Amino acid sequence: RKCVFQDRNRDLYIVPVGQSATGGKELLPFKLGTMCDSAVWNTETDMLAAVMDSKLVVWYYPNVVFVDRDLLNQTKFIKD
């Protein structure tokens, strides 16, 4: 399980939830982006969509930040 939250600066973060998601170790939240207006999960496919800085941003596999952060940009789609 993953949780996405937005702080008061409108930064969007993702963090794993529960012991089984982290393997017993504590992981810090990872910042996905800034200037987020809204975000929503697709519960069927585990994709994440957000409106950030007046652009639609879709992460096809947002969990990749906990596997290999270098792949994050390859799993992201941005539409102006």
N, CA, C and O atoms as a Maestro MAE file, in Angstrom:
{
 s_m_m2io_version
 :::
 2.0.0
}

f_m_ct {
 s_m_title
 :::
 protein
 m_atom[320] {
  # First column is atom index #
  i_m_mmod_type
  r_m_x_coord
  r_m_y_coord
  r_m_z_coord
  i_m_residue_number
  s_m_chain_name
  s_m_pdb_residue_name
  s_m_pdb_atom_name
  i_m_atomic_number
  :::
  1 25 0.832 -1.183 0.000 1 A "ARG " " N  " 7
  2 3 0.000 0.000 0.000 1 A "ARG " " CA " 6
  3 2 0.869 1.237 0.000 1 A "ARG " " C  " 6
  4 15 1.942 1.265 0.603 1 A "ARG " " O  " 8
  5 25 0.393 2.248 -0.679 2 A "LYS " " N  " 7
  6 3 1.081 3.529 -0.737 2 A "LYS " " CA " 6
  7 2 0.099 4.640 -0.380 2 A "LYS " " C  " 6
  8 15 -1.110 4.511 -0.574 2 A "LYS " " O  " 8
  9 25 0.639 5.718 0.139 3 A "CYS " " N  " 7
  10 3 -0.157 6.888 0.492 3 A "CYS " " CA " 6
  11 2 0.457 8.097 -0.207 3 A "CYS " " C  " 6
  12 15 1.676 8.267 -0.218 3 A "CYS " " O  " 8
  13 25 -0.387 8.921 -0.781 4 A "VAL " " N  " 7
  14 3 0.055 10.161 -1.404 4 A "VAL " " CA " 6
  15 2 -0.546 11.303 -0.607 4 A "VAL " " C  " 6
  16 15 -1.736 11.298 -0.295 4 A "VAL " " O  " 8
  17 25 0.289 12.285 -0.280 5 A "PHE " " N  " 7
  18 3 -0.226 13.442 0.447 5 A "PHE " " CA " 6
  19 2 0.437 14.710 -0.073 5 A "PHE " " C  " 6
  20 15 1.478 14.682 -0.730 5 A "PHE " " O  " 8
  21 25 -0.212 15.819 0.250 6 A "GLN " " N  " 7
  22 3 0.223 17.138 -0.195 6 A "GLN " " CA " 6
  23 2 0.453 17.992 1.049 6 A "GLN " " C  " 6
  24 15 -0.399 18.034 1.937 6 A "GLN " " O  " 8
  25 25 1.607 18.679 1.120 7 A "ASP " " N  " 7
  26 3 1.864 19.525 2.273 7 A "ASP " " CA " 6
  27 2 1.355 20.947 2.023 7 A "ASP " " C  " 6
  28 15 0.780 21.229 0.972 7 A "ASP " " O  " 8
  29 25 1.566 21.820 2.972 8 A "ARG " " N  " 7
  30 3 1.022 23.174 2.844 8 A "ARG " " CA " 6
  31 2 1.704 23.990 1.757 8 A "ARG " " C  " 6
  32 15 1.173 25.016 1.332 8 A "ARG " " O  " 8
  33 25 2.884 23.546 1.296 9 A "ASN " " N  " 7
  34 3 3.565 24.209 0.186 9 A "ASN " " CA " 6
  35 2 3.122 23.667 -1.170 9 A "ASN " " C  " 6
  36 15 3.671 24.049 -2.204 9 A "ASN " " O  " 8
  37 25 2.138 22.786 -1.166 10 A "ARG " " N  " 7
  38 3 1.584 22.140 -2.368 10 A "ARG " " CA " 6
  39 2 2.591 21.209 -3.036 10 A "ARG " " C  " 6
  40 15 2.578 21.043 -4.256 10 A "ARG " " O  " 8
  41 25 3.468 20.601 -2.227 11 A "ASP " " N  " 7
  42 3 4.372 19.562 -2.714 11 A "ASP " " CA " 6
  43 2 3.666 18.224 -2.574 11 A "ASP " " C  " 6
  44 15 2.967 17.991 -1.588 11 A "ASP " " O  " 8
  45 25 3.843 17.335 -3.560 12 A "LEU " " N  " 7
  46 3 3.195 16.026 -3.571 12 A "LEU " " CA " 6
  47 2 4.212 14.963 -3.184 12 A "LEU " " C  " 6
  48 15 5.287 14.874 -3.778 12 A "LEU " " O  " 8
  49 25 3.865 14.153 -2.181 13 A "TYR " " N  " 7
  50 3 4.748 13.114 -1.662 13 A "TYR " " CA " 6
  51 2 4.077 11.746 -1.764 13 A "TYR " " C  " 6
  52 15 2.851 11.640 -1.753 13 A "TYR " " O  " 8
  53 25 4.898 10.705 -1.864 14 A "ILE " " N  " 7
  54 3 4.421 9.326 -1.804 14 A "ILE " " CA " 6
  55 2 5.215 8.607 -0.725 14 A "ILE " " C  " 6
  56 15 6.420 8.817 -0.582 14 A "ILE " " O  " 8
  57 25 4.530 7.757 0.033 15 A "VAL " " N  " 7
  58 3 5.173 7.015 1.113 15 A "VAL " " CA " 6
  59 2 4.500 5.648 1.220 15 A "VAL " " C  " 6
  60 15 3.282 5.553 1.068 15 A "VAL " " O  " 8
  61 25 5.276 4.580 1.479 16 A "PRO " " N  " 7
  62 3 4.662 3.266 1.689 16 A "PRO " " CA " 6
  63 2 3.996 3.215 3.060 16 A "PRO " " C  " 6
  64 15 4.434 3.872 4.005 16 A "PRO " " O  " 8
  65 25 2.934 2.427 3.150 17 A "VAL " " N  " 7
  66 3 2.171 2.314 4.390 17 A "VAL " " CA " 6
  67 2 2.182 0.863 4.845 17 A "VAL " " C  " 6
  68 15 1.912 -0.042 4.056 17 A "VAL " " O  " 8
  69 25 2.494 0.643 6.113 18 A "GLY " " N  " 7
  70 3 2.435 -0.705 6.678 18 A "GLY " " CA " 6
  71 2 3.781 -1.409 6.664 18 A "GLY " " C  " 6
  72 15 4.682 -1.061 5.901 18 A "GLY " " O  " 8
  73 25 3.891 -2.401 7.523 19 A "GLN " " N  " 7
  74 3 5.129 -3.174 7.667 19 A "GLN " " CA " 6
  75 2 5.466 -3.975 6.419 19 A "GLN " " C  " 6
  76 15 6.631 -4.049 6.027 19 A "GLN " " O  " 8
  77 25 4.458 -4.575 5.790 20 A "SER " " N  " 7
  78 3 4.730 -5.419 4.623 20 A "SER " " CA " 6
  79 2 5.206 -4.600 3.426 20 A "SER " " C  " 6
  80 15 5.938 -5.117 2.582 20 A "SER " " O  " 8
  81 25 4.806 -3.335 3.339 21 A "ALA " " N  " 7
  82 3 5.210 -2.490 2.217 21 A "ALA " " CA " 6
  83 2 6.657 -2.042 2.340 21 A "ALA " " C  " 6
  84 15 7.318 -1.801 1.330 21 A "ALA " " O  " 8
  85 25 7.154 -1.929 3.561 22 A "THR " " N  " 7
  86 3 8.505 -1.426 3.768 22 A "THR " " CA " 6
  87 2 9.494 -2.520 4.125 22 A "THR " " C  " 6
  88 15 10.691 -2.253 4.224 22 A "THR " " O  " 8
  89 25 9.031 -3.730 4.318 23 A "GLY " " N  " 7
  90 3 9.935 -4.808 4.709 23 A "GLY " " CA " 6
  91 2 10.471 -4.641 6.116 23 A "GLY " " C  " 6
  92 15 11.548 -5.142 6.437 23 A "GLY " " O  " 8
  93 25 9.725 -3.938 6.959 24 A "GLY " " N  " 7
  94 3 10.130 -3.751 8.341 24 A "GLY " " CA " 6
  95 2 11.008 -2.531 8.574 24 A "GLY " " C  " 6
  96 15 11.247 -2.164 9.724 24 A "GLY " " O  " 8
  97 25 11.497 -1.891 7.510 25 A "LYS " " N  " 7
  98 3 12.320 -0.694 7.701 25 A "LYS " " CA " 6
  99 2 11.513 0.553 7.373 25 A "LYS " " C  " 6
  100 15 10.585 0.513 6.565 25 A "LYS " " O  " 8
  101 25 11.877 1.649 8.004 26 A "GLU " " N  " 7
  102 3 11.137 2.894 7.820 26 A "GLU " " CA " 6
  103 2 11.699 3.658 6.618 26 A "GLU " " C  " 6
  104 15 12.901 3.913 6.540 26 A "GLU " " O  " 8
  105 25 10.817 4.017 5.687 27 A "LEU " " N  " 7
  106 3 11.215 4.792 4.515 27 A "LEU " " CA " 6
  107 2 10.648 6.194 4.619 27 A "LEU " " C  " 6
  108 15 9.522 6.385 5.079 27 A "LEU " " O  " 8
  109 25 11.427 7.171 4.192 28 A "LEU " " N  " 7
  110 3 10.979 8.558 4.210 28 A "LEU " " CA " 6
  111 2 10.093 8.834 3.004 28 A "LEU " " C  " 6
  112 15 10.233 8.183 1.968 28 A "LEU " " O  " 8
  113 25 9.178 9.802 3.130 29 A "PRO " " N  " 7
  114 3 8.364 10.184 1.970 29 A "PRO " " CA " 6
  115 2 9.247 10.706 0.835 29 A "PRO " " C  " 6
  116 15 10.274 11.342 1.074 29 A "PRO " " O  " 8
  117 25 8.831 10.427 -0.402 30 A "PHE " " N  " 7
  118 3 9.556 10.874 -1.587 30 A "PHE " " CA " 6
  119 2 8.730 11.943 -2.276 30 A "PHE " " C  " 6
  120 15 7.539 11.745 -2.518 30 A "PHE " " O  " 8
  121 25 9.349 13.083 -2.599 31 A "LYS " " N  " 7
  122 3 8.642 14.183 -3.252 31 A "LYS " " CA " 6
  123 2 8.513 13.896 -4.743 31 A "LYS " " C  " 6
  124 15 9.511 13.774 -5.453 31 A "LYS " " O  " 8
  125 25 7.267 13.792 -5.209 32 A "LEU " " N  " 7
  126 3 6.994 13.563 -6.629 32 A "LEU " " CA " 6
  127 2 7.003 14.852 -7.429 32 A "LEU " " C  " 6
  128 15 7.349 14.839 -8.611 32 A "LEU " " O  " 8
  129 25 6.633 15.958 -6.818 33 A "GLY " " N  " 7
  130 3 6.603 17.215 -7.544 33 A "GLY " " CA " 6
  131 2 6.110 18.358 -6.686 33 A "GLY " " C  " 6
  132 15 5.774 18.179 -5.516 33 A "GLY " " O  " 8
  133 25 6.072 19.543 -7.287 34 A "THR " " N  " 7
  134 3 5.653 20.752 -6.585 34 A "THR " " CA " 6
  135 2 4.456 21.384 -7.295 34 A "THR " " C  " 6
  136 15 4.090 20.989 -8.402 34 A "THR " " O  " 8
  137 25 3.863 22.364 -6.640 35 A "MET " " N  " 7
  138 3 2.726 23.120 -7.180 35 A "MET " " CA " 6
  139 2 1.566 22.201 -7.575 35 A "MET " " C  " 6
  140 15 0.992 22.346 -8.654 35 A "MET " " O  " 8
  141 25 1.231 21.266 -6.703 36 A "CYS " " N  " 7
  142 3 0.165 20.298 -6.968 36 A "CYS " " CA " 6
  143 2 -1.188 20.890 -6.573 36 A "CYS " " C  " 6
  144 15 -1.365 21.360 -5.449 36 A "CYS " " O  " 8
  145 25 -2.127 20.863 -7.498 37 A "ASP " " N  " 7
  146 3 -3.479 21.329 -7.211 37 A "ASP " " CA " 6
  147 2 -4.363 20.195 -6.713 37 A "ASP " " C  " 6
  148 15 -5.155 20.382 -5.790 37 A "ASP " " O  " 8
  149 25 -4.229 19.016 -7.324 38 A "SER " " N  " 7
  150 3 -5.010 17.862 -6.888 38 A "SER " " CA " 6
  151 2 -4.339 16.591 -7.394 38 A "SER " " C  " 6
  152 15 -3.556 16.616 -8.344 38 A "SER " " O  " 8
  153 25 -4.665 15.475 -6.735 39 A "ALA " " N  " 7
  154 3 -4.099 14.182 -7.124 39 A "ALA " " CA " 6
  155 2 -5.128 13.094 -6.855 39 A "ALA " " C  " 6
  156 15 -5.943 13.209 -5.939 39 A "ALA " " O  " 8
  157 25 -5.084 12.031 -7.666 40 A "VAL " " N  " 7
  158 3 -6.037 10.936 -7.509 40 A "VAL " " CA " 6
  159 2 -5.379 9.631 -7.948 40 A "VAL " " C  " 6
  160 15 -4.618 9.601 -8.914 40 A "VAL " " O  " 8
  161 25 -5.686 8.544 -7.217 41 A "TRP " " N  " 7
  162 3 -5.219 7.196 -7.557 41 A "TRP " " CA " 6
  163 2 -6.234 6.530 -8.467 41 A "TRP " " C  " 6
  164 15 -7.435 6.769 -8.339 41 A "TRP " " O  " 8
  165 25 -5.768 5.703 -9.377 42 A "ASN " " N  " 7
  166 3 -6.637 4.777 -10.091 42 A "ASN " " CA " 6
  167 2 -6.510 3.449 -9.354 42 A "ASN " " C  " 6
  168 15 -5.456 2.814 -9.392 42 A "ASN " " O  " 8
  169 25 -7.570 3.034 -8.691 43 A "THR " " N  " 7
  170 3 -7.498 1.856 -7.834 43 A "THR " " CA " 6
  171 2 -7.393 0.550 -8.618 43 A "THR " " C  " 6
  172 15 -6.946 -0.458 -8.072 43 A "THR " " O  " 8
  173 25 -7.789 0.551 -9.862 44 A "GLU " " N  " 7
  174 3 -7.734 -0.672 -10.666 44 A "GLU " " CA " 6
  175 2 -6.334 -0.953 -11.188 44 A "GLU " " C  " 6
  176 15 -5.924 -2.111 -11.279 44 A "GLU " " O  " 8
  177 25 -5.591 0.109 -11.535 45 A "THR " " N  " 7
  178 3 -4.284 -0.085 -12.167 45 A "THR " " CA " 6
  179 2 -3.122 0.458 -11.339 45 A "THR " " C  " 6
  180 15 -1.974 0.355 -11.772 45 A "THR " " O  " 8
  181 25 -3.378 1.028 -10.172 46 A "ASP " " N  " 7
  182 3 -2.353 1.624 -9.312 46 A "ASP " " CA " 6
  183 2 -1.564 2.726 -10.004 46 A "ASP " " C  " 6
  184 15 -0.368 2.884 -9.759 46 A "ASP " " O  " 8
  185 25 -2.228 3.489 -10.869 47 A "MET " " N  " 7
  186 3 -1.607 4.656 -11.484 47 A "MET " " CA " 6
  187 2 -2.018 5.889 -10.691 47 A "MET " " C  " 6
  188 15 -3.039 5.888 -10.003 47 A "MET " " O  " 8
  189 25 -1.219 6.930 -10.794 48 A "LEU " " N  " 7
  190 3 -1.456 8.170 -10.078 48 A "LEU " " CA " 6
  191 2 -1.529 9.314 -11.080 48 A "LEU " " C  " 6
  192 15 -0.693 9.417 -11.978 48 A "LEU " " O  " 8
  193 25 -2.529 10.170 -10.923 49 A "ALA " " N  " 7
  194 3 -2.667 11.350 -11.784 49 A "ALA " " CA " 6
  195 2 -2.758 12.588 -10.900 49 A "ALA " " C  " 6
  196 15 -3.367 12.560 -9.831 49 A "ALA " " O  " 8
  197 25 -2.143 13.674 -11.361 50 A "ALA " " N  " 7
  198 3 -2.171 14.918 -10.598 50 A "ALA " " CA " 6
  199 2 -2.160 16.104 -11.556 50 A "ALA " " C  " 6
  200 15 -1.652 16.016 -12.674 50 A "ALA " " O  " 8
  201 25 -2.731 17.214 -11.094 51 A "VAL " " N  " 7
  202 3 -2.633 18.476 -11.807 51 A "VAL " " CA " 6
  203 2 -1.572 19.280 -11.070 51 A "VAL " " C  " 6
  204 15 -1.760 19.687 -9.923 51 A "VAL " " O  " 8
  205 25 -0.445 19.501 -11.760 52 A "MET " " N  " 7
  206 3 0.683 20.197 -11.155 52 A "MET " " CA " 6
  207 2 1.126 21.333 -12.065 52 A "MET " " C  " 6
  208 15 1.496 21.111 -13.218 52 A "MET " " O  " 8
  209 25 1.086 22.542 -11.542 53 A "ASP " " N  " 7
  210 3 1.497 23.723 -12.294 53 A "ASP " " CA " 6
  211 2 0.723 23.830 -13.611 53 A "ASP " " C  " 6
  212 15 1.308 24.108 -14.657 53 A "ASP " " O  " 8
  213 25 -0.581 23.610 -13.557 54 A "SER " " N  " 7
  214 3 -1.505 23.669 -14.694 54 A "SER " " CA " 6
  215 2 -1.217 22.629 -15.770 54 A "SER " " C  " 6
  216 15 -1.582 22.824 -16.930 54 A "SER " " O  " 8
  217 25 -0.573 21.538 -15.406 55 A "LYS " " N  " 7
  218 3 -0.315 20.431 -16.331 55 A "LYS " " CA " 6
  219 2 -0.831 19.139 -15.715 55 A "LYS " " C  " 6
  220 15 -0.790 18.953 -14.498 55 A "LYS " " O  " 8
  221 25 -1.316 18.251 -16.576 56 A "LEU " " N  " 7
  222 3 -1.730 16.928 -16.127 56 A "LEU " " CA " 6
  223 2 -0.504 16.017 -16.132 56 A "LEU " " C  " 6
  224 15 0.168 15.864 -17.153 56 A "LEU " " O  " 8
  225 25 -0.223 15.416 -14.978 57 A "VAL " " N  " 7
  226 3 0.914 14.513 -14.845 57 A "VAL " " CA " 6
  227 2 0.375 13.151 -14.423 57 A "VAL " " C  " 6
  228 15 -0.376 13.043 -13.454 57 A "VAL " " O  " 8
  229 25 0.766 12.107 -15.165 58 A "VAL " " N  " 7
  230 3 0.331 10.742 -14.859 58 A "VAL " " CA " 6
  231 2 1.568 9.886 -14.642 58 A "VAL " " C  " 6
  232 15 2.476 9.860 -15.472 58 A "VAL " " O  " 8
  233 25 1.590 9.190 -13.519 59 A "TRP " " N  " 7
  234 3 2.647 8.214 -13.242 59 A "TRP " " CA " 6
  235 2 2.056 6.833 -13.467 59 A "TRP " " C  " 6
  236 15 1.123 6.429 -12.773 59 A "TRP " " O  " 8
  237 25 2.604 6.108 -14.441 60 A "TYR " " N  " 7
  238 3 2.093 4.783 -14.767 60 A "TYR " " CA " 6
  239 2 2.445 3.776 -13.685 60 A "TYR " " C  " 6
  240 15 1.695 2.829 -13.450 60 A "TYR " " O  " 8
  241 25 3.588 3.975 -13.019 61 A "TYR " " N  " 7
  242 3 4.016 3.081 -11.950 61 A "TYR " " CA " 6
  243 2 4.724 3.914 -10.881 61 A "TYR " " C  " 6
  244 15 5.954 3.938 -10.830 61 A "TYR " " O  " 8
  245 25 3.951 4.601 -10.023 62 A "PRO " " N  " 7
  246 3 4.580 5.475 -9.027 62 A "PRO " " CA " 6
  247 2 5.400 4.725 -7.983 62 A "PRO " " C  " 6
  248 15 6.235 5.336 -7.315 62 A "PRO " " O  " 8
  249 25 5.187 3.421 -7.821 63 A "ASN " " N  " 7
  250 3 5.947 2.631 -6.849 63 A "ASN " " CA " 6
  251 2 7.402 2.476 -7.242 63 A "ASN " " C  " 6
  252 15 8.205 1.991 -6.444 63 A "ASN " " O  " 8
  253 25 7.764 2.878 -8.458 64 A "VAL " " N  " 7
  254 3 9.143 2.722 -8.932 64 A "VAL " " CA " 6
  255 2 10.114 3.557 -8.086 64 A "VAL " " C  " 6
  256 15 11.310 3.264 -8.076 64 A "VAL " " O  " 8
  257 25 9.643 4.568 -7.389 65 A "VAL " " N  " 7
  258 3 10.545 5.378 -6.561 65 A "VAL " " CA " 6
  259 2 11.155 4.557 -5.433 65 A "VAL " " C  " 6
  260 15 12.208 4.920 -4.909 65 A "VAL " " O  " 8
  261 25 10.514 3.463 -5.050 66 A "PHE " " N  " 7
  262 3 11.032 2.613 -3.992 66 A "PHE " " CA " 6
  263 2 11.870 1.462 -4.534 66 A "PHE " " C  " 6
  264 15 12.432 0.682 -3.765 66 A "PHE " " O  " 8
  265 25 11.953 1.356 -5.860 67 A "VAL " " N  " 7
  266 3 12.759 0.318 -6.511 67 A "VAL " " CA " 6
  267 2 13.996 0.947 -7.143 67 A "VAL " " C  " 6
  268 15 15.122 0.600 -6.786 67 A "VAL " " O  " 8
  269 25 13.791 1.878 -8.087 68 A "ASP " " N  " 7
  270 3 14.888 2.553 -8.782 68 A "ASP " " CA " 6
  271 2 14.416 3.948 -9.187 68 A "ASP " " C  " 6
  272 15 13.656 4.094 -10.144 68 A "ASP " " O  " 8
  273 25 14.855 4.952 -8.476 69 A "ARG " " N  " 7
  274 3 14.384 6.323 -8.705 69 A "ARG " " CA " 6
  275 2 14.804 6.864 -10.061 69 A "ARG " " C  " 6
  276 15 14.203 7.820 -10.553 69 A "ARG " " O  " 8
  277 25 15.813 6.279 -10.671 70 A "ASP " " N  " 7
  278 3 16.242 6.737 -11.993 70 A "ASP " " CA " 6
  279 2 15.195 6.442 -13.066 70 A "ASP " " C  " 6
  280 15 15.200 7.070 -14.125 70 A "ASP " " O  " 8
  281 25 14.304 5.499 -12.802 71 A "LEU " " N  " 7
  282 3 13.272 5.120 -13.767 71 A "LEU " " CA " 6
  283 2 11.999 5.960 -13.648 71 A "LEU " " C  " 6
  284 15 11.081 5.794 -14.452 71 A "LEU " " O  " 8
  285 25 11.928 6.847 -12.671 72 A "LEU " " N  " 7
  286 3 10.696 7.595 -12.426 72 A "LEU " " CA " 6
  287 2 10.279 8.425 -13.638 72 A "LEU " " C  " 6
  288 15 9.099 8.440 -13.987 72 A "LEU " " O  " 8
  289 25 11.210 9.108 -14.280 73 A "ASN " " N  " 7
  290 3 10.859 9.941 -15.438 73 A "ASN " " CA " 6
  291 2 10.386 9.117 -16.626 73 A "ASN " " C  " 6
  292 15 9.644 9.624 -17.467 73 A "ASN " " O  " 8
  293 25 10.800 7.861 -16.712 74 A "GLN " " N  " 7
  294 3 10.343 6.996 -17.809 74 A "GLN " " CA " 6
  295 2 8.943 6.466 -17.599 74 A "GLN " " C  " 6
  296 15 8.314 5.985 -18.542 74 A "GLN " " O  " 8
  297 25 8.443 6.546 -16.371 75 A "THR " " N  " 7
  298 3 7.085 6.088 -16.078 75 A "THR " " CA " 6
  299 2 6.113 7.247 -15.919 75 A "THR " " C  " 6
  300 15 4.993 7.052 -15.445 75 A "THR " " O  " 8
  301 25 6.525 8.453 -16.308 76 A "LYS " " N  " 7
  302 3 5.716 9.646 -16.130 76 A "LYS " " CA " 6
  303 2 5.302 10.227 -17.479 76 A "LYS " " C  " 6
  304 15 6.097 10.266 -18.418 76 A "LYS " " O  " 8
  305 25 4.043 10.681 -17.568 77 A "PHE " " N  " 7
  306 3 3.499 11.325 -18.762 77 A "PHE " " CA " 6
  307 2 3.026 12.721 -18.364 77 A "PHE " " C  " 6
  308 15 2.316 12.872 -17.370 77 A "PHE " " O  " 8
  309 25 3.413 13.742 -19.130 78 A "ILE " " N  " 7
  310 3 3.021 15.117 -18.854 78 A "ILE " " CA " 6
  311 2 2.269 15.674 -20.047 78 A "ILE " " C  " 6
  312 15 2.748 15.604 -21.179 78 A "ILE " " O  " 8
  313 25 1.090 16.227 -19.795 79 A "LYS " " N  " 7
  314 3 0.255 16.823 -20.843 79 A "LYS " " CA " 6
  315 2 0.002 18.286 -20.475 79 A "LYS " " C  " 6
  316 15 -0.495 18.580 -19.388 79 A "LYS " " O  " 8
  317 25 0.345 19.199 -21.386 80 A "ASP " " N  " 7
  318 3 0.124 20.646 -21.135 80 A "ASP " " CA " 6
  319 2 -1.328 21.005 -21.230 80 A "ASP " " C  " 6
  320 15 -1.690 22.168 -21.050 80 A "ASP " " O  " 8
  :::
 }
 m_bond[319] {
  # First column is bond index #
  i_m_from
  i_m_to
  i_m_order
  :::
  1 1 2 1
  2 2 3 1
  3 3 4 2
  4 3 5 1
  5 5 6 1
  6 6 7 1
  7 7 8 2
  8 7 9 1
  9 9 10 1
  10 10 11 1
  11 11 12 2
  12 11 13 1
  13 13 14 1
  14 14 15 1
  15 15 16 2
  16 15 17 1
  17 17 18 1
  18 18 19 1
  19 19 20 2
  20 19 21 1
  21 21 22 1
  22 22 23 1
  23 23 24 2
  24 23 25 1
  25 25 26 1
  26 26 27 1
  27 27 28 2
  28 27 29 1
  29 29 30 1
  30 30 31 1
  31 31 32 2
  32 31 33 1
  33 33 34 1
  34 34 35 1
  35 35 36 2
  36 35 37 1
  37 37 38 1
  38 38 39 1
  39 39 40 2
  40 39 41 1
  41 41 42 1
  42 42 43 1
  43 43 44 2
  44 43 45 1
  45 45 46 1
  46 46 47 1
  47 47 48 2
  48 47 49 1
  49 49 50 1
  50 50 51 1
  51 51 52 2
  52 51 53 1
  53 53 54 1
  54 54 55 1
  55 55 56 2
  56 55 57 1
  57 57 58 1
  58 58 59 1
  59 59 60 2
  60 59 61 1
  61 61 62 1
  62 62 63 1
  63 63 64 2
  64 63 65 1
  65 65 66 1
  66 66 67 1
  67 67 68 2
  68 67 69 1
  69 69 70 1
  70 70 71 1
  71 71 72 2
  72 71 73 1
  73 73 74 1
  74 74 75 1
  75 75 76 2
  76 75 77 1
  77 77 78 1
  78 78 79 1
  79 79 80 2
  80 79 81 1
  81 81 82 1
  82 82 83 1
  83 83 84 2
  84 83 85 1
  85 85 86 1
  86 86 87 1
  87 87 88 2
  88 87 89 1
  89 89 90 1
  90 90 91 1
  91 91 92 2
  92 91 93 1
  93 93 94 1
  94 94 95 1
  95 95 96 2
  96 95 97 1
  97 97 98 1
  98 98 99 1
  99 99 100 2
  100 99 101 1
  101 101 102 1
  102 102 103 1
  103 103 104 2
  104 103 105 1
  105 105 106 1
  106 106 107 1
  107 107 108 2
  108 107 109 1
  109 109 110 1
  110 110 111 1
  111 111 112 2
  112 111 113 1
  113 113 114 1
  114 114 115 1
  115 115 116 2
  116 115 117 1
  117 117 118 1
  118 118 119 1
  119 119 120 2
  120 119 121 1
  121 121 122 1
  122 122 123 1
  123 123 124 2
  124 123 125 1
  125 125 126 1
  126 126 127 1
  127 127 128 2
  128 127 129 1
  129 129 130 1
  130 130 131 1
  131 131 132 2
  132 131 133 1
  133 133 134 1
  134 134 135 1
  135 135 136 2
  136 135 137 1
  137 137 138 1
  138 138 139 1
  139 139 140 2
  140 139 141 1
  141 141 142 1
  142 142 143 1
  143 143 144 2
  144 143 145 1
  145 145 146 1
  146 146 147 1
  147 147 148 2
  148 147 149 1
  149 149 150 1
  150 150 151 1
  151 151 152 2
  152 151 153 1
  153 153 154 1
  154 154 155 1
  155 155 156 2
  156 155 157 1
  157 157 158 1
  158 158 159 1
  159 159 160 2
  160 159 161 1
  161 161 162 1
  162 162 163 1
  163 163 164 2
  164 163 165 1
  165 165 166 1
  166 166 167 1
  167 167 168 2
  168 167 169 1
  169 169 170 1
  170 170 171 1
  171 171 172 2
  172 171 173 1
  173 173 174 1
  174 174 175 1
  175 175 176 2
  176 175 177 1
  177 177 178 1
  178 178 179 1
  179 179 180 2
  180 179 181 1
  181 181 182 1
  182 182 183 1
  183 183 184 2
  184 183 185 1
  185 185 186 1
  186 186 187 1
  187 187 188 2
  188 187 189 1
  189 189 190 1
  190 190 191 1
  191 191 192 2
  192 191 193 1
  193 193 194 1
  194 194 195 1
  195 195 196 2
  196 195 197 1
  197 197 198 1
  198 198 199 1
  199 199 200 2
  200 199 201 1
  201 201 202 1
  202 202 203 1
  203 203 204 2
  204 203 205 1
  205 205 206 1
  206 206 207 1
  207 207 208 2
  208 207 209 1
  209 209 210 1
  210 210 211 1
  211 211 212 2
  212 211 213 1
  213 213 214 1
  214 214 215 1
  215 215 216 2
  216 215 217 1
  217 217 218 1
  218 218 219 1
  219 219 220 2
  220 219 221 1
  221 221 222 1
  222 222 223 1
  223 223 224 2
  224 223 225 1
  225 225 226 1
  226 226 227 1
  227 227 228 2
  228 227 229 1
  229 229 230 1
  230 230 231 1
  231 231 232 2
  232 231 233 1
  233 233 234 1
  234 234 235 1
  235 235 236 2
  236 235 237 1
  237 237 238 1
  238 238 239 1
  239 239 240 2
  240 239 241 1
  241 241 242 1
  242 242 243 1
  243 243 244 2
  244 243 245 1
  245 245 246 1
  246 246 247 1
  247 247 248 2
  248 247 249 1
  249 249 250 1
  250 250 251 1
  251 251 252 2
  252 251 253 1
  253 253 254 1
  254 254 255 1
  255 255 256 2
  256 255 257 1
  257 257 258 1
  258 258 259 1
  259 259 260 2
  260 259 261 1
  261 261 262 1
  262 262 263 1
  263 263 264 2
  264 263 265 1
  265 265 266 1
  266 266 267 1
  267 267 268 2
  268 267 269 1
  269 269 270 1
  270 270 271 1
  271 271 272 2
  272 271 273 1
  273 273 274 1
  274 274 275 1
  275 275 276 2
  276 275 277 1
  277 277 278 1
  278 278 279 1
  279 279 280 2
  280 279 281 1
  281 281 282 1
  282 282 283 1
  283 283 284 2
  284 283 285 1
  285 285 286 1
  286 286 287 1
  287 287 288 2
  288 287 289 1
  289 289 290 1
  290 290 291 1
  291 291 292 2
  292 291 293 1
  293 293 294 1
  294 294 295 1
  295 295 296 2
  296 295 297 1
  297 297 298 1
  298 298 299 1
  299 299 300 2
  300 299 301 1
  301 301 302 1
  302 302 303 1
  303 303 304 2
  304 303 305 1
  305 305 306 1
  306 306 307 1
  307 307 308 2
  308 307 309 1
  309 309 310 1
  310 310 311 1
  311 311 312 2
  312 311 313 1
  313 313 314 1
  314 314 315 1
  315 315 316 2
  316 315 317 1
  317 317 318 1
  318 318 319 1
  319 319 320 2
  :::
 }
}
